[in-house]
Amino acid sequence: MSIQYIIDEEGKQTAVIVPIEEWKQLRSEHEKLLNKLEVLGGLQDALKEVQDIKEGKRKKGRTLGEFLNEM
């Protein structure tokens, strides 16, 4: 990765220049990670819901279709 840094008069980094193709790749990877986090968060919520139902903390769960529609 060929990143360039912009520094101020005091030598502190204030900005970065990233080649556009590298930026596009970074954005794409970031989107994939955000999507993965969303799915994993949904699964975590579903597991908590199942646990609550088993423990009697919740009377009714959602159907798989209802769960998937929320995602």
VMD Tcl script that builds the backbone (N, CA, C; Angstrom):
set m [mol new atoms 213]
animate dup $m
set s [atomselect $m all]
$s set {name element resname resid chain x y z} {
  {N N MET 1 A 0.849 -1.166 0.000}
  {CA C MET 1 A 0.000 0.000 0.000}
  {C C MET 1 A 0.897 1.233 0.000}
  {N N SER 2 A 0.639 2.123 -0.915}
  {CA C SER 2 A 1.476 3.320 -1.030}
  {C C SER 2 A 0.733 4.540 -0.503}
  {N N ILE 3 A 0.707 4.671 0.810}
  {CA C ILE 3 A 0.019 5.770 1.473}
  {C C ILE 3 A 0.983 6.939 1.642}
  {N N GLN 4 A 0.457 8.144 1.446}
  {CA C GLN 4 A 1.240 9.362 1.683}
  {C C GLN 4 A 0.591 10.127 2.833}
  {N N TYR 5 A 1.434 10.657 3.696}
  {CA C TYR 5 A 0.942 11.414 4.845}
  {C C TYR 5 A 1.192 12.893 4.642}
  {N N ILE 6 A 0.249 13.698 5.077}
  {CA C ILE 6 A 0.408 15.144 5.065}
  {C C ILE 6 A 0.648 15.564 6.509}
  {N N ILE 7 A 1.682 16.369 6.703}
  {CA C ILE 7 A 2.028 16.795 8.055}
  {C C ILE 7 A 1.975 18.318 8.146}
  {N N ASP 8 A 1.723 18.809 9.351}
  {CA C ASP 8 A 1.686 20.258 9.547}
  {C C ASP 8 A 3.083 20.781 9.903}
  {N N GLU 9 A 3.138 22.060 10.236}
  {CA C GLU 9 A 4.422 22.693 10.530}
  {C C GLU 9 A 5.115 22.086 11.749}
  {N N GLU 10 A 4.320 21.473 12.641}
  {CA C GLU 10 A 4.873 20.878 13.855}
  {C C GLU 10 A 5.258 19.417 13.658}
  {N N GLY 11 A 5.059 18.908 12.458}
  {CA C GLY 11 A 5.408 17.523 12.166}
  {C C GLY 11 A 4.318 16.521 12.519}
  {N N LYS 12 A 3.125 17.024 12.888}
  {CA C LYS 12 A 2.008 16.136 13.212}
  {C C LYS 12 A 1.273 15.730 11.941}
  {N N GLN 13 A 0.934 14.443 11.834}
  {CA C GLN 13 A 0.174 13.975 10.676}
  {C C GLN 13 A -1.235 14.537 10.754}
  {N N THR 14 A -1.690 15.137 9.657}
  {CA C THR 14 A -3.013 15.751 9.621}
  {C C THR 14 A -3.943 15.125 8.592}
  {N N ALA 15 A -3.375 14.394 7.635}
  {CA C ALA 15 A -4.196 13.785 6.588}
  {C C ALA 15 A -3.417 12.652 5.934}
  {N N VAL 16 A -4.134 11.915 5.098}
  {CA C VAL 16 A -3.544 10.774 4.415}
  {C C VAL 16 A -4.038 10.757 2.982}
  {N N ILE 17 A -3.190 10.368 2.083}
  {CA C ILE 17 A -3.567 10.195 0.677}
  {C C ILE 17 A -3.409 8.714 0.349}
  {N N VAL 18 A -4.524 8.120 -0.109}
  {CA C VAL 18 A -4.536 6.695 -0.470}
  {C C VAL 18 A -4.894 6.605 -1.947}
  {N N PRO 19 A -4.135 5.848 -2.733}
  {CA C PRO 19 A -4.490 5.667 -4.145}
  {C C PRO 19 A -5.930 5.151 -4.282}
  {N N ILE 20 A -6.635 5.636 -5.281}
  {CA C ILE 20 A -8.067 5.370 -5.428}
  {C C ILE 20 A -8.391 3.873 -5.501}
  {N N GLU 21 A -7.600 3.097 -6.203}
  {CA C GLU 21 A -7.886 1.662 -6.295}
  {C C GLU 21 A -7.756 0.974 -4.943}
  {N N GLU 22 A -6.773 1.401 -4.161}
  {CA C GLU 22 A -6.622 0.845 -2.817}
  {C C GLU 22 A -7.786 1.288 -1.932}
  {N N TRP 23 A -8.237 2.537 -2.107}
  {CA C TRP 23 A -9.370 3.047 -1.348}
  {C C TRP 23 A -10.638 2.255 -1.670}
  {N N LYS 24 A -10.865 1.974 -2.941}
  {CA C LYS 24 A -12.043 1.202 -3.338}
  {C C LYS 24 A -12.009 -0.194 -2.720}
  {N N GLN 25 A -10.839 -0.808 -2.690}
  {CA C GLN 25 A -10.707 -2.136 -2.094}
  {C C GLN 25 A -10.973 -2.074 -0.582}
  {N N LEU 26 A -10.434 -1.063 0.081}
  {CA C LEU 26 A -10.674 -0.903 1.518}
  {C C LEU 26 A -12.156 -0.696 1.815}
  {N N ARG 27 A -12.826 0.123 1.006}
  {CA C ARG 27 A -14.266 0.359 1.198}
  {C C ARG 27 A -15.060 -0.913 1.005}
  {N N SER 28 A -14.694 -1.707 0.002}
  {CA C SER 28 A -15.380 -2.964 -0.263}
  {C C SER 28 A -15.220 -3.933 0.909}
  {N N GLU 29 A -14.009 -4.039 1.415}
  {CA C GLU 29 A -13.763 -4.913 2.562}
  {C C GLU 29 A -14.512 -4.420 3.793}
  {N N HIS 30 A -14.584 -3.117 3.971}
  {CA C HIS 30 A -15.306 -2.541 5.094}
  {C C HIS 30 A -16.796 -2.883 5.010}
  {N N GLU 31 A -17.378 -2.767 3.841}
  {CA C GLU 31 A -18.792 -3.115 3.641}
  {C C GLU 31 A -19.050 -4.577 3.983}
  {N N LYS 32 A -18.170 -5.455 3.531}
  {CA C LYS 32 A -18.321 -6.880 3.824}
  {C C LYS 32 A -18.282 -7.132 5.325}
  {N N LEU 33 A -17.374 -6.464 6.018}
  {CA C LEU 33 A -17.275 -6.639 7.465}
  {C C LEU 33 A -18.514 -6.095 8.178}
  {N N LEU 34 A -19.043 -4.972 7.712}
  {CA C LEU 34 A -20.265 -4.435 8.316}
  {C C LEU 34 A -21.433 -5.398 8.139}
  {N N ASN 35 A -21.548 -5.981 6.951}
  {CA C ASN 35 A -22.612 -6.953 6.698}
  {C C ASN 35 A -22.456 -8.176 7.593}
  {N N LYS 36 A -21.222 -8.629 7.747}
  {CA C LYS 36 A -20.965 -9.788 8.596}
  {C C LYS 36 A -21.337 -9.482 10.045}
  {N N LEU 37 A -20.988 -8.297 10.520}
  {CA C LEU 37 A -21.342 -7.902 11.886}
  {C C LEU 37 A -22.851 -7.855 12.081}
  {N N GLU 38 A -23.564 -7.389 11.081}
  {CA C GLU 38 A -25.022 -7.323 11.169}
  {C C GLU 38 A -25.621 -8.719 11.291}
  {N N VAL 39 A -25.142 -9.641 10.477}
  {CA C VAL 39 A -25.637 -11.018 10.525}
  {C C VAL 39 A -25.310 -11.660 11.871}
  {N N LEU 40 A -24.081 -11.484 12.323}
  {CA C LEU 40 A -23.678 -12.073 13.597}
  {C C LEU 40 A -24.467 -11.473 14.756}
  {N N GLY 41 A -24.730 -10.188 14.699}
  {CA C GLY 41 A -25.544 -9.555 15.728}
  {C C GLY 41 A -26.955 -10.116 15.743}
  {N N GLY 42 A -27.519 -10.361 14.577}
  {CA C GLY 42 A -28.849 -10.962 14.484}
  {C C GLY 42 A -28.871 -12.364 15.057}
  {N N LEU 43 A -27.836 -13.127 14.769}
  {CA C LEU 43 A -27.756 -14.484 15.321}
  {C C LEU 43 A -27.623 -14.450 16.841}
  {N N GLN 44 A -26.845 -13.509 17.330}
  {CA C GLN 44 A -26.681 -13.368 18.772}
  {C C GLN 44 A -28.025 -13.025 19.425}
  {N N ASP 45 A -28.773 -12.127 18.815}
  {CA C ASP 45 A -30.096 -11.777 19.334}
  {C C ASP 45 A -31.020 -12.981 19.327}
  {N N ALA 46 A -30.966 -13.768 18.271}
  {CA C ALA 46 A -31.821 -14.949 18.163}
  {C C ALA 46 A -31.482 -15.971 19.237}
  {N N LEU 47 A -30.199 -16.182 19.475}
  {CA C LEU 47 A -29.805 -17.137 20.516}
  {C C LEU 47 A -30.262 -16.668 21.895}
  {N N LYS 48 A -30.170 -15.365 22.156}
  {CA C LYS 48 A -30.635 -14.816 23.428}
  {C C LYS 48 A -32.135 -14.999 23.553}
  {N N GLU 49 A -32.857 -14.805 22.474}
  {CA C GLU 49 A -34.300 -14.969 22.489}
  {C C GLU 49 A -34.678 -16.423 22.795}
  {N N VAL 50 A -33.991 -17.371 22.176}
  {CA C VAL 50 A -34.254 -18.796 22.436}
  {C C VAL 50 A -33.978 -19.119 23.905}
  {N N GLN 51 A -32.868 -18.589 24.424}
  {CA C GLN 51 A -32.529 -18.823 25.822}
  {C C GLN 51 A -33.611 -18.242 26.740}
  {N N ASP 52 A -34.094 -17.047 26.445}
  {CA C ASP 52 A -35.151 -16.423 27.245}
  {C C ASP 52 A -36.435 -17.248 27.216}
  {N N ILE 53 A -36.771 -17.779 26.056}
  {CA C ILE 53 A -37.981 -18.605 25.929}
  {C C ILE 53 A -37.837 -19.875 26.766}
  {N N LYS 54 A -36.668 -20.504 26.684}
  {CA C LYS 54 A -36.432 -21.721 27.464}
  {C C LYS 54 A -36.506 -21.449 28.962}
  {N N GLU 55 A -36.046 -20.278 29.387}
  {CA C GLU 55 A -36.041 -19.935 30.805}
  {C C GLU 55 A -37.380 -19.348 31.271}
  {N N GLY 56 A -38.335 -19.255 30.362}
  {CA C GLY 56 A -39.648 -18.739 30.714}
  {C C GLY 56 A -39.713 -17.230 30.834}
  {N N LYS 57 A -38.690 -16.538 30.390}
  {CA C LYS 57 A -38.678 -15.079 30.451}
  {C C LYS 57 A -39.490 -14.461 29.322}
  {N N ARG 58 A -39.790 -15.266 28.345}
  {CA C ARG 58 A -40.527 -14.820 27.173}
  {C C ARG 58 A -41.537 -15.903 26.837}
  {N N LYS 59 A -42.729 -15.508 26.513}
  {CA C LYS 59 A -43.763 -16.506 26.242}
  {C C LYS 59 A -43.793 -16.957 24.796}
  {N N LYS 60 A -43.481 -16.066 23.888}
  {CA C LYS 60 A -43.603 -16.413 22.473}
  {C C LYS 60 A -42.380 -15.932 21.711}
  {N N GLY 61 A -41.897 -16.763 20.844}
  {CA C GLY 61 A -40.778 -16.388 19.993}
  {C C GLY 61 A -41.261 -15.970 18.619}
  {N N ARG 62 A -40.320 -15.606 17.774}
  {CA C ARG 62 A -40.640 -15.246 16.400}
  {C C ARG 62 A -40.428 -16.466 15.506}
  {N N THR 63 A -41.131 -16.489 14.418}
  {CA C THR 63 A -40.871 -17.539 13.440}
  {C C THR 63 A -39.579 -17.201 12.704}
  {N N LEU 64 A -39.011 -18.188 12.024}
  {CA C LEU 64 A -37.802 -17.937 11.251}
  {C C LEU 64 A -38.053 -16.866 10.201}
  {N N GLY 65 A -39.200 -16.916 9.569}
  {CA C GLY 65 A -39.545 -15.914 8.555}
  {C C GLY 65 A -39.592 -14.517 9.136}
  {N N GLU 66 A -40.182 -14.364 10.328}
  {CA C GLU 66 A -40.246 -13.050 10.975}
  {C C GLU 66 A -38.846 -12.543 11.302}
  {N N PHE 67 A -38.016 -13.458 11.806}
  {CA C PHE 67 A -36.645 -13.096 12.149}
  {C C PHE 67 A -35.881 -12.627 10.920}
  {N N LEU 68 A -35.977 -13.392 9.833}
  {CA C LEU 68 A -35.254 -13.050 8.616}
  {C C LEU 68 A -35.754 -11.754 7.999}
  {N N ASN 69 A -37.028 -11.472 8.126}
  {CA C ASN 69 A -37.584 -10.224 7.589}
  {C C ASN 69 A -37.054 -9.002 8.318}
  {N N GLU 70 A -36.626 -9.172 9.569}
  {CA C GLU 70 A -36.078 -8.058 10.326}
  {C C GLU 70 A -34.661 -7.712 9.889}
  {N N MET 71 A -33.989 -8.611 9.242}
  {CA C MET 71 A -32.602 -8.401 8.840}
  {C C MET 71 A -32.569 -7.634 7.581}
}
mol reanalyze $m
mol bondsrecalc $m
mol representation Tube
mol addrep $m
